[in-house]
Amino acid sequence: SSDANTVTLLDYGAGNVRSVRNAIRHLGFNIRDVRSPEDILAADRLVFPGVGAFGSAMDVLNRTGMADALREYIRRDRPFLGICLGLQLLFDSSEENGPVSGLGVIPGVVRRFDSSEGLIVPHIGWNALQITKDTQLLQGADGHHVYFVHSYHALPSDANRDWISSTCNYGESFISSISMGNIEAVQFHPEKSGATGLSIFEKFLSPNSSGAKAPAHRKASKLAKRVIACLDVRSNDNGDLVVTKGDQYDVRDHSSSKEVRNLGKPVELASQYYIDGADEVSFLNITGFRAFPLGDLPMLEVLRCASEKVFVPLTVGGGIRDFTDGSGRYYSSLEVASEYFRSGADKISIGSDAVFAAEAYLQTGVKTGKSSLEQISRVYGNQAVVVSIDPRRVYVKSPDEVQFRTVKVSSKGPLGEEYAWYQCTVSGGRDSRPIGAYELAKAVEELGAGEILLNCIDCDGQGGGFDIDLIKMVSDAVTIPVIASSGAGSVEHFSEVFEKTNASAALAAGIFHRKERSVDC
Ligand code: 1PR
């Protein structure tokens, strides 16, 4: 085990660690997987990317004897890098499904962020590191923004002060990294934190390399609001998978040819947006609702290739639902999502199927646990599940006209209407459903969505700004992050939506495709 280019990875199979694997390979290292507790003790360098829930992770580690091996490896002060849950598990205990005992290496507890005062949980986004201790790993990274996705955090205390190498603030101060001897662990995701994250990762993998550069500084706003570049993907009439972009969801050219607009190749564009500074990249397989996505091998290939080049979070949506193929074989939505995760997605996004699940839930008041939304968030965690809402504005004279939540609109409707509700659609805007965006958002939050991607068909591709009325209504109604989408046409539109609403992120497509603005506007 003396190969300096090999790193040992502890993947106990609870979720997707493909992004970590991609980052390690990208940095020029080979991976040896842990199969037994002995493999841990034999490692030269161990990466432990915890995924899933604290309790089930500890169960697996205890049952397999890996918990004891990990404690022994750490006691020997061997090079160790824990990521996310891989940091939290080092502590005495966690409140997550608990209290549950952890590895007990570091004194202290892990607690949920408190959303009772309107704090948005999960915490998803880029925050600045406040370095509290000189370490080789974080050298030069003070004040740099790194990417977090978590609902639980380790609490700083007198008993663990010596371990802390950096803290962050999200409603309260929490431990963003620890360092002691050769033991390092980070709450953020270095594999998804762009150039800063990769350089931190590289310092762990090759501590003596002179090549470890000072991390490139990421520009991020004070508020650490995210800007997401979105690629709508579908096959064109020649059968090639292309990035396209609609006007109010119509992706066909207005000329006589009526061809699907082709704006470029998905992997090339995604890599370009990453290099330009996008905080996240999303792919929406916009005809997934009618074509079976697992039959759509090019899309999976696009994901695989993109995830080897894009070191910020990748979301993919389209076609996530139960499906029976031509030969009668049944695939659950969980299998579809799992295939997306295996191919490199960090999050999946559900559109149509979430609308049906929310309608059923609102009708019966019963959570069956069987919807795609519930199943996928139970297995992968709610932070990995986005619900995409595709509403259309419907003006009314008075709120009493409809049973759905309305807003007083900032500009009146064509007949002087002062109110509107936002009717949800499925199948890419083709069918309207008897549920509003407000009702849908509240229902999917309860069913386990970790984030809401809030589109607006009226504004899509128009470049006239986001629908502030809609985004304010929805982002005030839920405590999970809301991504504002549709209509960005200038830098001011991004500032406006962050000033006037509680949106945590803004997503745009056309403005980047047309190269009117670079993503780091
Ligand atoms: O229903 O689970 O199969 O998911 C389908 C997904 O595909 C949904 O997320 C749905 O929003 C998306 N979709 C379906 N049809 C279209 C279409 O355009 N014909 N694209 C479509 C939606 C909307 C945005 C767009 C923003 C920003 N794309 O994501 O990127 O509106 O655009 P802009 O900045 O240019 O204004 P399922």
Residues whose N, C-alpha, C, O or C-beta is under 5 A from the ligand:
A	BS01	1PR	C230 D232 G246 Y249 D250 L284 N285 I286 G288 F289 G317 G318 G319 I320 S349 I350 G351 S352 D353 S388 D390 S427 G428 N455 C459 D460 G461 Q462 S485 S486 G487 A488 L507 A508 A509 G510 I511
